[in-house]
Amino acid sequence: MRCGFYLTLLSVTILYLNHVSGQYRTKGNQGPSLGERVQQLSEMAMKRPVLRFNGGKFKEFVKTTPRNYSVIVMFTAMAPQRQCQICRHASDEFTIVANSFRYSQSYSNKLFFAVVDFDEGADVFQMLRLNTAPVYIHFPPKGKPKSTDTMDIQRVGFAAEAIAKWISERTDIQIRVFRPPNYSGTVAVVMLLVLIGGFLYLRRNNLDFIYNKTIWGLNALFFTFAMVSGQMWNHIRGPPFIHKSQNGAVAYIHGSSQGQFILETYIVMVLNGAVVLGMIMMTEAAARKGDVRKRRIFAVIGLGLVAVFFSLILSIFRNKAQGYPYSLLFK
């Protein structure tokens, strides 16, 4: 009887010890606590404002719950073999925002910046079903990212100011962008003024060219072409030169009326120039006196230029503005 009692007591003791040991192992496998993760992120951010994550660190600091902080992650492909021509520029703008936040008065451990490169975290790209780069995604403290937590760089570009504005909309954290001083523009303007001043000094005895209507007309035309084609929009939004997809296809024309590429503005400038040249040729053919045959040739060539290149402009606009019904020679 006593032997059975001892056996029962021993069995209960063994079961209790196994239960305690299992709880200890489970707790040990849970990884760092929330406070430990925030401390690690803060220490890494002090050394480097943009944290570099691979698949393991992404799961530990971004996917693990609970979280009381937001993470702005840039997904990129910086390796030369990936041929992402805009990734370097996008990374520079992202770093400017991270540095601006690091040294701003609103700095706290409620927001962190990180980057995941495709060659270091291909599993993360696959998990999030990303097939292009660069991509900016906001991972909020609670819940999964929504569609608005992915920045629409095709519409607003990826300039540091645009990134900071998007972050403020998603996190209510205001970031004032501080760009490092860049004197290249100032130096270029000074050199241009020096060249113009030197040229005027050398021609100081003959300045009749300043009153040349043709020169001023060409300058006015060039300025008009630059503004109409969207050069000011490029300066404000900072769009990519072209877009190259993951499968290697290159897009020279943006597919939406809300965006454009830098090369696209050059194409539109050339098309507008060809249309204006055609109009000038037709006007001169009608106004000049002389050989009728030459005037007719000039008029026909001018009409051809206007018809062909204006049709191309309409075709581009038709493809960008879905539903636009009009076209001329090309659809």
Secondary structure as GFF3:
##gff-version 3
##sequence-region A 1 331
A	DSSP	alpha_helix	2	29	.	.	.	ID=ss1
A	DSSP	alpha_helix	34	47	.	.	.	ID=ss2
A	DSSP	beta_strand	50	52	.	.	.	ID=ss3
A	DSSP	alpha_helix	55	58	.	.	.	ID=ss4
A	DSSP	pi_helix	59	63	.	.	.	ID=ss5
A	DSSP	beta_strand	70	76	.	.	.	ID=ss6
A	DSSP	three_ten_helix	80	82	.	.	.	ID=ss7
A	DSSP	alpha_helix	87	102	.	.	.	ID=ss8
A	DSSP	beta_strand	111	117	.	.	.	ID=ss9
A	DSSP	alpha_helix	122	128	.	.	.	ID=ss10
A	DSSP	beta_strand	135	139	.	.	.	ID=ss11
A	DSSP	three_ten_helix	147	149	.	.	.	ID=ss12
A	DSSP	alpha_helix	153	156	.	.	.	ID=ss13
A	DSSP	alpha_helix	160	171	.	.	.	ID=ss14
A	DSSP	alpha_helix	184	202	.	.	.	ID=ss15
A	DSSP	three_ten_helix	208	211	.	.	.	ID=ss16
A	DSSP	alpha_helix	213	229	.	.	.	ID=ss17
A	DSSP	alpha_helix	231	237	.	.	.	ID=ss18
A	DSSP	beta_strand	243	244	.	.	.	ID=ss19
A	DSSP	beta_strand	250	251	.	.	.	ID=ss20
A	DSSP	alpha_helix	262	287	.	.	.	ID=ss21
A	DSSP	alpha_helix	292	320	.	.	.	ID=ss22
###
